[in-house]
Amino acid sequence: MLPKLDTAVFKVVVPSLQREILMRPFLVREEKILLMAKQSGEKDQIFLAIKQVIQNCIVDEMIDVSKLPYFDIEYLFINLRINSVGDFIEVEITDPETGNKNQATVNLNDIAIIKTEVSNKVVLGENTALVMKHPTLDEISKVTTDSDVQAFFDTLKYSIESVFHNDQSYEFSNYSDQEKDEFIDSLSVDNITKCKDFIAAMPSVEVEAKWKTGKTDKSMKLKGINSFF
């Protein structure tokens, strides 16, 4: 029987839980999962692969990746990549000024979680309020990206945890997509503006990509897990 190789572990803090957990670097079997998902080019396959790899590499079995908010997944995946492959990655950037494509360098150790303190309660009226939450990876994977307007309403649908109305609480997840859409369509423009404020303040993971054009140093902030995949 061939020997089993020891794998080092590292510590990382789950941002939403403010709890330190142990992870191991991903191995060849996880690398295969990621490469096959990347080759498919399908968003659902990529998100599924990321979730599976993170879950495989968490030593603390009490963490259920499917229940973590999306920004936790971004943060854990980047830390996993640092400890599995290295600190730096090369990405292709389209220069917003010239439209030219450039190879840029990203130092993953510079990642930062951008967040604004905001209440998770959105008051719609005298007797009605929403309790909001941060969507999970599974929910974000269902958000339509073809239209900014539809993407917002999809995100909103997955960001409502419950509705309080006349002293009664209604768990949003207990209702069908059609019922959720009908409820959101019944909101006023002012209500939607308040919801936009919560969504705009959702935590996100950002890192700076740097490149040089001639003698000019340039940089751009990158967001989204696809930027680091």
QUIBELSUL-V331689 format. One record per backbone hydrogen bond with DSSP energy under -0.5 kcal/mol. CO is the residue of the C=O (numbers start at 1). NH is the residue of the N-H. If there is no record, write none. Layout:
CO,NH  CO,NH
This chain:
8,25  10,23  12,21  13,15  14,17  14,18  14,19  19,14  21,12  22,59  22,60  23,10  27,31  28,32  29,33  30,34  31,35  32,36  33,37  34,38  35,39  36,40  37,41  42,46  43,47  44,48  45,49  46,50  47,51  48,52  49,53  50,54  51,55  52,56  53,57  54,58  55,58  57,24  57,59  59,61  60,63  62,64  63,65  64,67  65,68  68,137  69,72  69,73  70,74  71,75  72,76  73,77  74,78  75,79  76,80  77,81  78,82  79,83  80,84  81,85  81,86  87,108  89,106  91,93  91,104  93,95  93,102  95,99  100,95  102,93  102,104  104,91  105,210  106,89  106,108  107,110  108,111  112,114  112,206  113,115  114,204  120,122  120,132  121,123  122,124  122,130  125,128  127,166  128,124  128,125  129,164  130,122  130,132  131,161  131,162  133,135  135,70  136,140  137,141  139,142  140,143  147,151  148,152  149,153  150,154  151,155  152,156  153,157  154,158  156,159  156,160  159,133  159,161  161,172  161,173  162,131  163,165  163,170  164,129  165,168  168,165  169,171  170,163  170,172  171,174  172,175  176,180  177,181  178,182  179,183  180,184  181,185  182,186  183,186  184,187  188,192  189,193  190,194  191,195  192,196  193,197  194,198  195,199  196,200  197,201  199,202  201,116  204,114  204,206  205,224  206,112  207,222  208,107  209,220  210,105  211,218  212,214  213,216  215,217  216,213  218,211  220,209  222,207  224,227  225,228  226,229
